[in-house]
Amino acid sequence: MTRLQFTKLFEPTQIGKMRLKNRIVMPPMGTNYTTNRGYVTQRFIDYHEARAKGGVGLIILEITAPCSEGKLISHQVTIADDSYIPELRQLTEVIHKYGARVAPQLHHGGRQINEDVSGHQPVGPSPIPGPSGETPRELTVDEIAEIVQQFGAGARRAKEAGFDGVEVHGAHQYLISSFLSSATNMRKDRYGGTLENKARFLIEILQSIRKEVGPDYPVWVRLNVQEYGMVNGITIEESKRLVPLIIEAGAQAISVSAYGIGSYVMRGPSPDLPGSFVPLAEEIKKVSSVPVIVAGRLDAEIAEQVLEEGKADLVAIGRRLIADPEWPNKVAEGRLDEINPCIGCLECLQRLMFAGSDTACAVNATVGRERECRIQPAGKVKKVVIAGGGPAGMEAARVAALRGHQVVLFEKESKLGGQLNVATIPPHKGEILPLINYLVSQIEKAGVETRLGAEATPELVMESSPDAVVIAAGGIPIIPDIPGADRPNVITASQALSGEADIRQNVVVIGGGMVGCETAHFLAEKGKRVTVIEMLRKMAADMFPIVRRRLIDGLREKKVVMLTGATCEAITEGSVMVTPAEGQKQRIQADTIILAVGYKANDDLFKTLEGKVPEIYCIGDSSEPRRIIDAINEGYRVGLSL
């Protein structure tokens, strides 16, 4: 594909008087890369510089607090007083070097504030408990006026720091959104009741900003145009009535989003299906006299089609820019096969939300470490042997070859990918396949010599007289010490997913972690009757909540029986003996038993060769079975250190 096939995507456009070189927007996504007081760091600048250099037209910073009381996370970008301006100016100057525009997203956490993190009680229009269960304090009219003024002052500081405009965060059930929604706004004064009253807070914020920055400075709003799973939540019909009001108040663009709770969480703001927000944007476009921005797992083809059909004016490309900051440039140059693909795992988002850690990416080890992870030519060219063609081995081979080393990769199977080949099979995991294709094509382009169907034995490795050896041979399935585990009707999860074994109708999966539950979901969709046995009190306890919820919902929908706190005592020809957490032993009918209790390190080759070659490394599941992010990170680091 060539740029000619993406003419709309790379067509210049405007928001107010701000001219953009293309229609690609990097939407706000948290990083935790600032200081604990919210000052910009070099790491934060480097991260955004990579995306600006990659060709994006507009960068909208992650949630930016115009007042410390509204902070949602400890390391949140802050613009609460003039002391923040110098560092922010450094950021804008760097981004502008590449012809990109940049704006902060002014935000108040409202009812979602965590007092343990911010030191402040959550607040809202009404005392309706937030997602954490905390009940916010109802804001007084005087407090509302103060927050309105703080947004205006924050916009003034943004303009002084060199930002090209500001986005007001009116979505995702933060403070402004909670005023707009009848589900959370029960006020009886002028800030509640009618649509105009519920919108008053946002309109006053826009008026305050306009007073501070003047009539020509670009200002726009991100909106929940639909709320899912909330009684009396915002509807698209309400939003279509709201949009003209906020445009009249000074908004020069509308960024369309949505919000879901409970089982609807994957419908917004991080939707499951690509293009989920496009129908919503299309409806808003009908009533909007200003540009409409749409997000929602858009790829280049969908984005171009959306623009071509006039369903939106700009497209927000988020997680794909985390996975590959060069996404715009590669699309423009027709190098789609060279794009490092986002696999939709939500690692970037969930690390911040549930682990309190910095953002990272499962497929891009350089995220947040752009400066230290630059690939430089090796000082001395080495002959490198890599044992194993899974993600860790391929990433190590790719980086080492790009640095100029002579790399030979041995893979005992007939194709590359390792466990990624079976990881792509369960429902919702198909996006792993492009990652395999990307890694395979990249090591070919980098000049790696690949030997398929060749197991890296000690003799074969030593024959190559390597300067360095990287062991990335994957893990070995654990076979639990259960009577009958060696019976012919017992297989591993990998065998079940790959189709190596015949699976009959009544299936028992022993092990209810991510692998066991995904295998159960896959088989249940094939019409099998499935029971999952897990020793812990919680199924899929090794998963982050958002993707876990999706998986558990799928298991329930398919009527999979889930036994937690249960122990498998024995396996027989046609059944499994189980002791539940409470109660007596029971016999479960089972034609096929699947073991999914984990993997152990496959480090025999490492131990054999250690001390016999100049350099040796053991990475990925060969070292310690973990996740894709660990394999890619270790592969990259080893490739960089060789």
QUIWO-V524370 format. One line per field, one symbol per residue. ss: DSSP state (a for helix, b for strand, c for the rest). phi: phi as a letter, one per 30 degrees, with the letter a starting at -180 (. if undefined). burial: + if it has 24 or more other C-alpha atoms within 12 Angstrom, else -. A space follows every 10 residues. Layout:
# QUIWO-V524370
ss = ???
phi = ???
burial = ???
This chain:
# QUIWO-V524370
ss = ccaaaacccc ccbbbccbbb cccbbbcccc cccccccccc caaaaaaaaa aaaccccbbb bbbbbccaaa ccccccbbcc caaaaaaaaa aaaaaacccc bbbbbbbcca aaccaaaacc ccbbcccccc ccccccbbcc aaaaaaaaaa aaaaaaaaaa ccccbbbbbb ccccaaaaaa cccccccccc ccccaaaaca aaaaaaaaaa aaaccccbbb bbbbbbbbcc cccccaaaaa aaaaaaaacc ccbbbbbbbb caaaaaaccc cccccccaaa aaaaaccccc bbbbccccca aaaaaaaacc cccbbbccaa aaacccaaaa aacccaaacc ccccccaaaa aaaaaccccc cccccccccc cccccccccc ccbbbbbccc aaaaaaaaaa aacccbbbbb bcccccccca aaaccccccc caaaaaaaaa aaaaacccbb bbcccccaaa aaaccccbbb bcccbbbccc ccbccccccb bbaaaaaacc cccccbbbbb cccaaaaaaa aaaaacccbb bbbbcccccc ccccaaaaaa aaaaaaaccc bbbbccbbbb bcccbbbbbc ccccbbbbbc cbbbbcccbb bccaaaaaac ccccbbbbca aacccccaaa aaaaaaaaaa ac
phi = .beedbdddc ddabcicdcc daccccddbd bicdddcidd cddddeeddd ddddjddbcc ddebddaddc dcbdccebbd addddeddde ddddddecic cbbdcdbbdh dcdcdddcib ddbadbdced edjdcddddd dddedddedd dddddddddd djddlbccdc biideddddd cddbccdccd cbjdedddde eddddddddd ddcjdcddbb bcbdcaccib diddcddddd ddeedddddk dcabcdbbbb bidcddcldc ddceiedddd ddddedcccb eccbcjhdcd ddeddedddi dacbbcccdd dddbddeddd ddcicddcdd ddcidieedd eddccicdda bdcbdddibe ddcddceddb dcccccckcd dddddddddd dddjddcccc bdddbdkhdd dcddddeicd ddeddedddd ddddddjddc cdibdddedd ddddhddbbc cbdiccedcd dcejdcddcc bcddddddid bdcddccccc jcdedddddd deddddjdcb bccbdddbdh ddcdeddded ddeddddcid dccciccdca ccdbabcbcd ebkcebccda dbcccbcjbb dccddeddce icbebbbbbi dddadbceed dddddddded dd
burial = -----+++++ +-++++-+-+ ++++++++++ ++++--++++ +-++++++++ ++++++++++ ++++++++++ ++++++++++ +--++-++++ ++++++-+++ ++++++++++ +++++--+-+ ++++++++++ +---+++++- ---+--++++ ++++++++++ ++++++++++ ++++++++++ +++++++--- ++--++++++ ++++++++++ -++---++++ ++++++++-+ --++++-+++ +++++++-++ ++++++++++ +-++++++++ ++-+++++++ +++++-++++ ++++++++++ +++++++--+ ++++++++++ ++++++++++ ++---+++++ ++++++++++ +++----+++ ++++++++++ --+-+----- -+++++++++ ++++++++++ ++++++++++ ++--++++++ +++++++++- ++++++++++ ++++-+-+++ +--+++++-- ++-+-+++++ ++++++++++ ---++---++ ++++++++-- --++-+++++ ++++++++++ ++++---+++ +++++--+++ +-++++++++ +++++--+-+ ++++-+++++ ++-+++++-+ -------+++ +++++++++- +++-++--+- --+-++++++ ++++++++++ ++++++++++ ++
